[in-house]
Structure formats: structure tokens, C-alpha cells
Amino acid sequence: MRRAELELPPFYVRGDCGSLRARATALGLDVEIAEVRPEDALATFAKALPVAATGQPATARPGKPDDSSANAAVASIRQAVDDVVAGRAGAVVTNPIAKSVLYRAGFRHPGHTEFLAELAANGGQPPQPVMMLWSPALAVVPVTIHLSLRDAIAQLSTDLIVSTARIVAAGLKSRFGIARPRLALSGLNPHAGEDGSLGTEDQAIVKPAVDILRAAGIDASGPLPADTMFHEAARKTYDCAICMYHDQALIPIKTLAFDDGVNVTLGLPFIRTSPDHGTAFDIAGTGRANPSSLVAALRLAARMAMRPA
């Protein structure tokens, strides 16, 4: 697809020009790539892909994870955040990272979300980052994220549910323009615990969170059975589903909207979006990758950046 056909908002890449030019040549793409300063990117975008150099070479071949490129990946994230904080850009749009490669290079965070929270802290107390997967059909938030199911259940608490839902409600208001967000909170157990017969967590942990949110004036419902929350009629009753663990949230949205889903980090002092998929090393460099989720992430970032914080 051509850039004009995609109707992309203006953006620039924090990366390595040499690597990008080599990829374009290998794929037979006639793409002009220009190394620029961030402040010159807007003027360049109409005629070329603007790239602000990180100063770190990206040497990995397509589909071949290479530990030597870990520093380039981390630098691109760090510098993109610096650009937004300094007002040189309106939002950060990240691409998938190979976590195993970064871990071998000393990266200590479970993923993008936690690293971005540290960058946002700027040496102070990190904010609570909230991962929302958004699409036109459905928006979901997992309360616990990159944890084993055993650890997710152990860490789930009323306070964590409440703080997560408050951040979601505030983000839906400020970034999405929803005056009174409707939140649907799933139960943890099958059938939301069946009044305690299938587990007590929903009555002891989730329901008190719903009561606290309602008392604070937030339109929250639940705990709801997760297996009946995501059909078409149910989705019309809320703006975001707050789920108790990772797969409970991500399976439905990736089933309904894999190609146009966007990962949005709420709770940060800057806008961050990302495609909702991983690195797909098996098709990297073949020209078969679907850009739809990245395009959706760029469009949503631009839309959010147009709203006052």
C-alpha cells in the first residue's frame, strides 16, 4: 500500500537509516528515507520517510534476532519518550520488541509498559501504567498483566482494581472524549464465582472494588461472568471491559479485532500507542506482514494528541 492510500498522520522514526534503507532495498520498495532532526520531520514527511538517528546501529537481519541490536531498540524507545516530553513530537508509537533479546542485554523490565513507566518517572516515583487494548469494536484492560496465572491471582487486590479502573475512567475522558465512561468489570472465576461456590475472590475482592468505584461516581458494573461479556449485545453496554488477568482481556479483542487493535498505555504523562501483535519473526522480511495494526496505532495516537490532556 502507498502512504497516500493509508492516509497516515505525519510521523518520524527513531532508528537507524542504514538499516531501514537496506530493508527497503531487500523488499523492492521505492521509499525515500531521509535522516532529519525531529524539528524538521514535518516538512520532510510529504516527500520522504523522516528518520531521526538514535546513534545506535541496528544490525539484525529480518527474522534473525540479534543481541547486538538490543541497544538500538532501547535507545529508540528512550529517545522517542524524550522527544515527546520535550515537545518535539505529540505521541510515542512503539513497535514490537523481542523481549528475550533485550533480557540477554540486561533489560530488566517485563515489557514496554513497565519501561515507559520508569522513563515517565524521571528519577521519581513511577506512575501506574495501565495497558488498554482498543479497537472500534472493543476496548479491554487487564488488571494484572505480564504474570503467570498463579501470580496474577496472588497479586489481584481490591486496591489494584480500583486504581486501575480510576486511571481507565480518567483516560477515557481526557484522551477519548467520553464524558461518562461505562466500565464493566469481569469476575475472576467462572460465572463470577456463582455466589462463592466457584471461588470467593469475586465477592471478597472484585465486588468491593465495584462498590468503591460507584461510590466515587464512576459508572462501574460487575463482577460479570467473563464468558458472556463479549458478544455484540453485551459490548454495547460498556465503553471498556476491565478484566482480572492478561488472557481474559486479550483473547476476546484479538479474536474480534486482531488487524486493527491498538495497545494504549494509560496513566502516563504522555501518549503511547503500539500495534497489538508481536514481532512475527517467521514472516519478517518477506513482505507478507500486515501493517493494519501499526496504521491503526498511528491514527489513534494522532487522534489522542489532538485532544487536550
N, C-alpha and C positions, 0 to 999 in steps of 0.2 A: 504494500500500500504506500502511496505517496503521502508526504506530510500534509499537503493541502487536503487530501481526501480524509485524513484522520482529524482535521480541524483541531490541531494541538495548540494549547496555550503556549506562549513563549517560555522557554526554559534553557538552561545551560547545564552541562555535565561537569562534575568534578571528577577528573580522571586523567588518563594518560593518552595523549593524542596519537602517539605511535601505535599503541595497542588498538585503538579504535580504527585508525586508518588501515591497519593490517586486517582487521575483521571485515571491514567494508570491502576491501580488495578480494579477500578469500570468498566472500559471498557474492561477488559480482555486482555490488551496489554502487551506483554512481552518486555518492554522497560527498559533498564538500564539507570538510571538517576544518575549523579554524580555531587556533589557540588564542584565547582572549583573556582580558581581565574581566571579572564579574560585572563591573560597571559598564563594560562595552558589549555585553552579551545581547541585550535587547536590540541594539542596532544591527547586530550580526545575524540574528536569528532568521531574518527574511531570506537570506542568501546562503547560509551555511549552518551547520551544527556547531554552536559555540562550546568550546571546551576550556575550562579553567584548570590548568595543570595542578596536580597535587604535589609534584616534585618527587613522587614515588613511582618507579617503573612497574607496570603490570605485565608480567612475563608469562603468565599461564596460557596454555593453549586451550582452545574451546573444548569443553568436556573433560579436561585433564586438570583436576585440582592441583595447585602448585603452592607449597608453603611459602615460596619466595614472594608471592603476590599478596600475602596477608597484610603487610604494612600498607600497601596501596589501598586495600579495601577499607582498613580502619581510618587511614588519613582522609579518604574521600568523605566518610561519614562525619568525622570531626570537623573538617573544613566546611562542609555544607551547613552544619549547625552554626559554625562561626559566621558564615555569610548571612544567614537569616537573622541571627541575634544582632549583627551589625547593620542590618537593614539593606544589605546588598541583594537580597532575594526575599520573596514573600513566603516561601514554604520549602520544606525538605521533602523530596520524594526519593526514597531509598529503593534499591533493587535487592533481590535475594542475595544472601551471603552464605558461603559454605562454612558452617559453624565449626566443623571438625578441623578445617584448615586453620581457622583463627585460633581455636583452642591450642593447637600444637605450637602456635606462635606466641602463646601466653595470654590470649584474650580470656578474661575471667568472667564474662557475663553470659547468662543463658542465651541471650539473643539481642537483637536490635533494641527492643523496647527498654530493657534494663540499662543498656549502654547510653541510650538517649537520655534517660532519667539522670544518669551521672553527669552527662555533659550539661544538662539543664541546671544542675545544682551549682556548677561553677565553684566547687570547693565547699559549698554549704550543704544543707540537708536536702537530699534528692526528693523531688515531688513523687507522689504515687502515680506511675504511668498506668493507663488503662487501655488495653488493646480492644478496639472495636473493629469488627469486620462488617463493612457496609456495602450494600448494593441497593438498587431501586426496589428489589423485591423483599429484602430483609436486612435488618441490622442486628448483630448479636455481640454480646460481651461476655467472655469467660471471667469469672471472679478469680479463680486460680488459673495460672497459665502453664508455664513450662515445668510441670511437676509430674512425677508418677502419680497414678490414681491413688495409691496408698497415701502419698504425701499430700496430695490435694485435699483429701478428706480430712487428714490430720490438721491441716492449716486453715481450713474453712472456719470462719467465725462470723458472728453477727456483726461485729465491728467492721470486718473486711467487706462484707456485703454492703453495709450502709455506706462506707466511704467510697466504694466503687460506684454504687448507684448515684450518689451525690455528684461525683465527677461526670458521670454519663449525662445526668439531667442538665448540669451546667453546660456541658459541651454541646448537647443538642440544641440548647437555647442560643448560645453565643455563636457557634460555628455553623449550625444548620437552620437557624431561624425558626425553630419550633417553640412557640410561646409557652405551651404547657405539655412537655413531653410525657408520654404514657409508657411506663416501664412494666414489663411482665417478667416476674421472677420465677424461674423454674424451681422445682423441688430437686433435691439431691437423689432421692431414692425412687424406684419405680412407683408410679401412681402417687408421687409426692408423699410416700410413706404410708398411705392408707391408714391415716389416723394413728400412726405409731406401730401398726402391725408389721410393716416392712422396713422399720428403722425409725428411730426417734429424732434424727437430725433435722428433719423438716419442721417439726413442731418446736424443737429446742433451739435451733439456730436460724433457720430461714424465716419462719413466721415472725419472730420478734423483730427482725430487720425490716420486714414489710410494715409492721406496726410503727416502727420509728420513722420510716420514710413518710408514711401517710401523715403522721403527727406533725412532720416538718413541712407539710403542704405539697409533697411530691406525689404525683399520681402513680402509685405502685400497686400491683396486684400479685397475688401468689401466697404461698408456693403452689405452682401449677404443675400438673403432670407433663413432663418433657415430651412424652410421645404424642401429645395432642396439641402442642403449641405451634406447630409449624405448617399446618395445612393452610390453604389460601384464606379461608374464612377467619381462622384464628389470627393470622398475620395482620388483618385489617383492624384488630382491636388494640394494637400497641405500636409504638414507634421503635422500640428496641427490646430485645429479649436479653435478660440478664441470666446467664447460666452459671452453674456451680463449678464446672471444670471444662478443660480445653475442648475435648471432643464433643461434649454435649452441645457446645456452641458452634464449633466449626464444621461438623458433619452436615448439618442442615443447610448452612449457607453455601458450602462448597458443592453440595448437591444441586441446589437451586440456581446458583449464580457463580459458577467457577470462573467463567470467562470475564465477567465484569465486576467481580468482587474486589473491594479495596480494603487494605489494612490501615486503620486510622488510629494513631496514638493520641488519646485524650489525656488531659491533666498536665500537659507540658506547656511552657510559656511560648511555644512556637508550634506551627502546624507541621505535622509529619504524616505522610501517606506512603503506601507501598503496595505493590501487587500482592495478591493473596496466595501466591504459589511459591514454590521453592526454586532451586537452581536448575533443575531438569538437565543434569549433565548428559543424560542419554541422548538428548537431541540438540545440545549446544553446538553451534557452528554449522548446523545442517540447513538453516534457513526455514525450518519447519515450526519454529516457536511461534505461538500465538501472542501478539502484542496487546491484546484487548485489555487485560488487567492493568498493565502499565499505562496504557492510554487512559483508562478509567481513573487511575491514581493521579495522573497529571491533571485531568479535568477537574476532579474533586478538590485537589489541592488549590487550584486556581479559584474555584468557586468559594472555598472556605476563606481564602486570602482576601476576597473582595468584601467579606463581612467584617465589621469592627470586632475586635477581641472582647 
